[in-house]
Amino acid sequence: MRVTKRHLSSLSGSLKPRVSETQPTPYSWINNATPSSSTGRLAGKSIAIKDNISYQAASTSCSSSILQDYNPPYTASCVQALVAEGAHIAGQTKMDEFGMGSQTTHLPSNYTPVHIPASPRPDEPPRSAGGSSGGSAAAVAEGSCWAALGTDTGGSVRLPASYCGIVGLKPSYGMISRRGVVAYADSLDCVGVLGRDIQTVEEVFNVIPRPDQGDMTCVSSSSRSAAAQILDNHLPEKGIEGLRIGLPREIAQRTSSALLEYLKSQGASIEEVSLPSIRRALPAYYVLASAEASSNLARFGGGWYGSKNDQASGKRSESGLERRKRIRTEGFGKEVKKRLLAGTWALSADEFDNTYLKALQLRHLLREEYQALFRIPHPLLNVERRRQKQKQAGEGLDVILHPTAIRTAPPLNTREDRKTKGKGMEEYDQDLLTVPASLAGLPSMSVPAETGSDGWPLGVSLTSQWGMEGLIFRLGRVMEDWSRNQ
Amino acid sequence: MIILSRWGLGRPIIGSIASTRHPCRQSSRRYATKVKAAKCEEEWETVIGLEIHAQLKTGRKLFSPASTSYGETPNTNVDLHDAAFPGTLPFLDLQAVRLSLITALALGCKINTRSTFDRKHYFYHDIPASYQITQHYNPLARDGKLRITQGENKAQRTFDVGIHQLQIEQDTAKSQTVGDNVLVDLNRAGTGLMEIVTKPDMRSAEEAGAFVRKLQGLLRRLGSGDGDMEKGNLRVDVNVSVHRHGMPFGTRCEIKNINSVRFLQAAIESERRRHISHYLTTPSIPLQQETRGLNELTLETFSLRSKEEAMDYRYMPDSNLPAIAIDPAYLEKLKAELPEMPWQVVERLTAAYNLQKRDVETLIGLDEYHFEGIRYYEEVVGNDSKIAKKAMNWIVHEVLGQIGKGKSIAKWSSTLISAGTLREMIIMIEEGKITGTNGKQIVKYLINHSGSNPDVKPDNQAQSIPLDQILRDLDIEVSDSSSSSSTAGDLEDLCQQAIQNQPKSVNDYKKGNEKVLMRLVGEAMKLSKGRANAQRVKEELVDLLKQ
């Protein structure tokens, strides 16, 4: 017997964060401290954070054996911002090891699984909560926390949000400081927000983006003001009147025509547009992300921090290199090793030009194609180029809309299933529709809008110009209205 | 200003695919095959290129706020980023960029309009992140040169050493093996370095030494580095190849981590001998290209690894760091503010005042960073070319000579004897108001009463004592009649009187004992109460005694 969605909502927040060695749970660590009375914009709110976001009070292991028992000596900037506004950190949530995966199944062997908390019907077996921020999505969906932070490198916030039927925002790259976020791929990693509705996501998002001396890719206050000014110029005076929405022709998955009709009735215009490079985004993404991961994860096993295994002196006869080999071989899971090998290969002298650089070129092309579609200028362009852009922009889009995922949540494979199927290509395909916005550094939010033919939820993604989260929230609220009336 | 361009993301950080197929650094380190006709009478020619790692003198690490240190307790100056803790990110020290920029400008380099940082990967305990942040694809600057003049460090010709490129990068940690353990000290990890790569333009150990010495002076003058090889703040890798004149360049070998000019020259000589001996004894076997080290006891090089064992560093752009774009106006400003270089001041002062090169270099050596010695000298001279040579003699030979003597613990500083006092004194001597002997007395007195003498309180510093008071203290009589005091007539009278007072000495002198002349000079000086010019007294006496 499975908990149904209706049953879950009747519990309305009585579920508490919990850890378990036998039962499925989204949490890897829970905060046992009693929340003290607090003031601030998030006073009394309980927020879970993904296990790759450093929190001094917890061990931050990225759901990896290699970092078991690693206690960060500092707290990530984004968590500091939450705490400063009175939020209570509920706990840390499970994830695919180091963020590599789409189903939160790449976990240390002693971890219990993470499921979507409710099934559409009592007789349906549980499904994957998506990944890699599956723990954060499941925690929000079951109601054991008010909101959660995740990280999104190629869709790791949006995909689980889509599967779990909640809202997941990947903000513009550089909007939220990454200091304290354990890197998977630096040029793609974003801290994201998960919540049951847009109001929640917006409340959290209003608190965490700010400049940070600890992250040079986190944009300055002047860039933020420029973005705010541009947003102000482009927000419709009323609702979504005059908003221009584009549907990429290259994406075969269609959004429900009823939703599109509703948006039109609210004053938006909808047109089909072309993003030809979107087809090649997935391979480009996997090359770049794996290459960066092979670099970022090279630090583990060096002996300065990490698991007890890492800290232990090992066999007396063991050389430094042997010790590092042992720790990395034992400490990393299978999927991580696969991507590290692929990334190392992409960066090797013989492959670099034909693999890494080609992927970088594709990323550049895709980015240019996005920029050509928007009528809103990029706030990080200098004023001169922005003005040129505005002159050309008689026509153009405000938001690009398409389904978040190619399907609803896949049934959970047993470990035996994975052994026989083996390749894992299907898992990579899940990211097909989320990686383009990641590669382009654009804000993108998955909003629950539809139900698949199997009765499981499916989200719709809204992507806009850099810094235009406000515009995405505006359109998202209209979609929420529509869903509510379904 | 230095603009950090965040609008770089997703844009190919590397110029274009085509241009990176042959990374410039590799191709141009491959030596050109064209050889200038060498005039060297020896059969073999040595070709030398250098890679210099110079620590940037900013006081903090390149990407973290930890301070740089030398000789402190291991692992005390370490930020989380230096130990590569998960989630930490680099934050570039713009002061390091500024110092690298002025160094590149002083070397006549072209500054890259957009330079970027890359990662160089390898697993080793001296690099906690397992990658070094460096500038591989788009270095800060390229194509400069530094002229070596004949005679510098015994260089036999005047020529330019081309600068291939200058890049900013991180230093590694220090590690040492003690028994079974490898101990790592992260104090040095993450310190900012400039890597300066020369073209293979040097042809002898002396020329390579001259380049390193000249570069040390340049770094100190700019304040961008202290060039201290003993402390490891400047380290040199040298590429050496040997070939017969008129033939293509030979196989090059690289000798790593040399930490003195003497060892650099020894390494080149050792390598040169090894190559020649190889070509003579086993000409059929190609010389192996390899990386070598120098045994500092035997002064012989030894093999570290061959080319086949070379690592693949998997260079990759570092997306945590924005590109550095330099505002042309800022660059112009830095260029305009470049200080006078050591060789420039030597040229200027020797030309203007006909001074000895060695003396100007002594003044530079007093303070290689701020040229206090030069500034002091010019203040003493005050554009008065008549006293320029005298002033140099007084400073270099009398003042510095006195400092070096006996019990004196004084160190030179521009306040030891104020430039105004020294200038006044020299003018008085030139005008004949006091004698050179008086001058020496004054210098000795001031040095013994200087602020750096612990017996004297700082508020009683010599510089605050006016010259006339010093003259009174030392009981030196000043002749009022300015230059007329030593007119020929007066001098003759004085000398006549001395001859009359010392008849025995006159007799001895006339018998051929020329030494006794000094007794007569001393008598005349006594009669003049020290005011007469001893040299002229001597000349006058010789004249008179001839009669």
Interface residues (C-beta under 8 A of the other chain):
Chain A: I53 S54 T60 C62 L67 Y70 P72 P73 Y74 A76 Y173 G174 R178 R179 G180 V181 V182 A183 D186 S187 Q213 G214 D215 M216 T217 V219 S223 A291 E292 S294 S295 A298 R299 G302 G303 W304 Y305 R316 G320 L321 R324 T344 L347 S348 A349 F352 D353 Y356 L357 K358 L360 Q361 R363 H364 L366 R367 H378 L380 L381 N382 L439 A440 G441
Chain B: L4 R6 W7 L9 G10 R11 P12 I13 I14 I17 T20 R21 L80 A83 A84 F85 P86 G87 T88 L89 P90 F91 L92 R119 H121 F123 H125 P128 A129 S130 Y131 D180 V182 D312 R314 Y315 M316 D318 S319 N320 L321 P322
